[in-house]
Amino acid sequence: MEDRIVKNHRAKLIVDLEMPELAELVAQRLAGVLSVDNACSILTAAVDLKAPQLADACLSYVFR
């Protein structure tokens, strides 16, 4: 759980520091590693990163 909290803080920091290129790279990487075990965590990160395409990818993965 602590690891997830740290990752969410990193995502928030990326958004707060207005680093859209980094946010996009992170979103692309996360979309490439979607699995049953991490889809919900990645969806949370997508919301934190304000990455709607990643959120859509997560939801599509879950509901396929």
ZAKOL-997053 format. One record per residue: x, y, z of N, C-alpha, C in turn; residue number from 1. Coordinates in steps of 0.1 Angstrom, whole numbers. Atoms other than C-alpha are relative to their C-alpha. Last residue first. Example, Ala and Ser with C-alpha at 12.3 -4.5 7.8 and 13.67 -1.06 7.14 Angstrom:
% ZAKOL-997053
+-------+-------+-------+-------+-------+-------+-------+-------+-------+-----+
!   n.X !   n.Y !   n.Z !  ca.X !  ca.Y !  ca.Z !   c.X !   c.Y !   c.Z ! seq !
+-------+-------+-------+-------+-------+-------+-------+-------+-------+-----+
!    -9 !   -11 !     0 !   137 !   -11 !    71 !    -8 !    11 !     8 !   2 !
!     9 !   -12 !     0 !   123 !   -45 !    78 !     9 !    12 !     0 !   1 !
+-------+-------+-------+-------+-------+-------+-------+-------+-------+-----+
% end
This chain:
% ZAKOL-997053
+-------+-------+-------+-------+-------+-------+-------+-------+-------+-----+
!   n.X !   n.Y !   n.Z !  ca.X !  ca.Y !  ca.Z !   c.X !   c.Y !   c.Z ! seq !
+-------+-------+-------+-------+-------+-------+-------+-------+-------+-----+
!     0 !     8 !    12 !  -137 !   -64 !  -221 !    -5 !   -14 !     2 !  64 !
!    13 !     3 !     5 !  -149 !   -43 !  -192 !     0 !    -8 !   -13 !  63 !
!     8 !     6 !   -11 !  -117 !   -41 !  -172 !   -13 !    -6 !    -6 !  62 !
!    -6 !    13 !    -5 !   -95 !   -35 !  -202 !    -8 !    -7 !    10 !  61 !
!     1 !    10 !    11 !  -118 !    -9 !  -217 !     5 !   -14 !     4 !  60 !
!    14 !     5 !     0 !  -119 !     8 !  -183 !    -3 !   -10 !   -11 !  59 !
!     2 !     8 !   -12 !   -81 !     9 !  -181 !   -15 !    -5 !     0 !  58 !
!    -6 !    13 !     3 !   -78 !    21 !  -217 !    -2 !    -9 !    12 !  57 !
!     9 !     7 !     9 !  -104 !    49 !  -210 !     6 !   -14 !    -3 !  56 !
!    12 !     4 !    -8 !   -84 !    60 !  -179 !    -9 !    -8 !    -9 !  55 !
!    -5 !    11 !    -9 !   -52 !    61 !  -200 !   -12 !    -6 !     8 !  54 !
!    -2 !    11 !     9 !   -70 !    82 !  -227 !     5 !   -12 !     8 !  53 !
!    12 !     7 !     4 !   -83 !   105 !  -200 !     2 !   -12 !    -9 !  52 !
!    -2 !     7 !    13 !   -49 !   113 !  -185 !   -12 !    -8 !    -4 !  51 !
!    10 !    -7 !     9 !   -54 !   138 !  -157 !     2 !    -5 !   -14 !  50 !
!    -8 !    -6 !    11 !   -23 !   123 !  -141 !    -8 !     9 !    -9 !  49 !
!   -10 !    -9 !    -6 !   -42 !   117 !  -108 !     8 !     7 !   -11 !  48 !
!     8 !   -12 !    -5 !   -71 !   102 !  -128 !    10 !    10 !     6 !  47 !
!     5 !    -7 !    12 !   -47 !    80 !  -148 !    -8 !    12 !     5 !  46 !
!   -11 !    -9 !     5 !   -29 !    70 !  -116 !    -5 !     8 !   -11 !  45 !
!    -2 !   -11 !   -10 !   -62 !    58 !  -101 !    11 !     9 !    -4 !  44 !
!    11 !    -9 !     2 !   -69 !    38 !  -133 !     1 !    12 !    10 !  43 !
!    -4 !    -8 !    11 !   -34 !    23 !  -130 !   -11 !    10 !    -3 !  42 !
!   -11 !    -9 !    -5 !   -42 !    11 !   -95 !     4 !     9 !   -12 !  41 !
!     6 !   -10 !    -9 !   -75 !    -4 !  -108 !    10 !    10 !     5 !  40 !
!     9 !    -9 !     7 !   -59 !   -21 !  -137 !    -6 !    11 !     8 !  39 !
!    -3 !   -14 !    -2 !   -30 !   -35 !  -117 !    -9 !    10 !    -7 !  38 !
!    -5 !    -4 !   -13 !   -36 !   -72 !  -111 !     2 !    15 !     3 !  37 !
!    11 !     2 !   -10 !   -58 !   -79 !  -140 !     4 !     5 !    13 !  36 !
!     3 !    14 !    -2 !   -31 !   -64 !  -163 !   -12 !    -1 !    10 !  35 !
!    13 !     3 !    -6 !   -22 !   -32 !  -179 !    -1 !   -15 !     2 !  34 !
!    -2 !    11 !   -10 !    16 !   -29 !  -187 !   -13 !    -3 !     7 !  33 !
!    -7 !    12 !     5 !    15 !   -10 !  -219 !     1 !   -11 !     9 !  32 !
!     9 !     7 !     9 !   -11 !    15 !  -207 !     6 !   -13 !    -6 !  31 !
!    10 !     7 !    -8 !    12 !    23 !  -178 !   -10 !    -7 !    -9 !  30 !
!    -7 !    12 !    -6 !    41 !    31 !  -202 !   -10 !    -8 !     8 !  29 !
!    -2 !    10 !    10 !    19 !    54 !  -223 !     6 !   -13 !     6 !  28 !
!    12 !     6 !     4 !     6 !    72 !  -193 !     2 !   -11 !   -10 !  27 !
!     4 !     9 !   -11 !    41 !    77 !  -179 !   -13 !    -7 !    -4 !  26 !
!    -9 !    12 !     0 !    53 !    91 !  -212 !    -5 !   -10 !    11 !  25 !
!     3 !     8 !    12 !    22 !   114 !  -214 !     9 !   -12 !    -1 !  24 !
!    13 !     6 !    -3 !    27 !   127 !  -178 !    -4 !    -9 !   -12 !  23 !
!    -3 !    11 !    -9 !    64 !   133 !  -187 !   -13 !    -7 !     4 !  22 !
!    -7 !    10 !     8 !    54 !   154 !  -217 !     3 !   -12 !     9 !  21 !
!     9 !     8 !     9 !    27 !   172 !  -197 !     8 !   -11 !    -8 !  20 !
!    -9 !     7 !     8 !    51 !   184 !  -169 !    -8 !    -9 !   -10 !  19 !
!     4 !    -2 !    14 !    30 !   210 !  -152 !    11 !    -6 !   -10 !  18 !
!   -12 !    -7 !     6 !    48 !   208 !  -118 !    -2 !     3 !   -15 !  17 !
!    -2 !   -13 !    -7 !    14 !   200 !  -102 !    12 !     8 !    -6 !  16 !
!    10 !    -9 !     4 !     7 !   173 !  -128 !     2 !    14 !     6 !  15 !
!    -1 !    -2 !    14 !    40 !   155 !  -123 !   -10 !    10 !    -5 !  14 !
!   -11 !    -9 !     1 !    37 !   160 !   -85 !     3 !     3 !   -15 !  13 !
!     5 !   -14 !    -4 !     3 !   144 !   -85 !    11 !    10 !    -2 !  12 !
!     9 !    -4 !    11 !    17 !   113 !  -104 !    -5 !    15 !     3 !  11 !
!    -8 !    -4 !    12 !    46 !   112 !   -79 !    -9 !     4 !   -12 !  10 !
!    -6 !   -13 !    -3 !    22 !   113 !   -50 !     8 !     5 !   -12 !   9 !
!    10 !   -10 !     2 !     2 !    85 !   -65 !     5 !    14 !     2 !   8 !
!     2 !    -2 !    15 !    34 !    64 !   -69 !   -11 !    10 !    -2 !   7 !
!   -11 !    -7 !     6 !    42 !    70 !   -32 !    -2 !     3 !   -15 !   6 !
!     2 !   -14 !    -5 !     7 !    60 !   -21 !    12 !     8 !    -6 !   5 !
!    10 !    -6 !     8 !    10 !    28 !   -42 !    -2 !    15 !     3 !   4 !
!    -6 !    -2 !    13 !    43 !    19 !   -26 !   -10 !     7 !    -9 !   3 !
!    -9 !   -11 !     0 !    28 !    24 !     8 !     6 !     3 !   -13 !   2 !
!     8 !   -12 !     0 !     0 !     0 !     0 !     9 !    13 !     0 !   1 !
+-------+-------+-------+-------+-------+-------+-------+-------+-------+-----+
% end
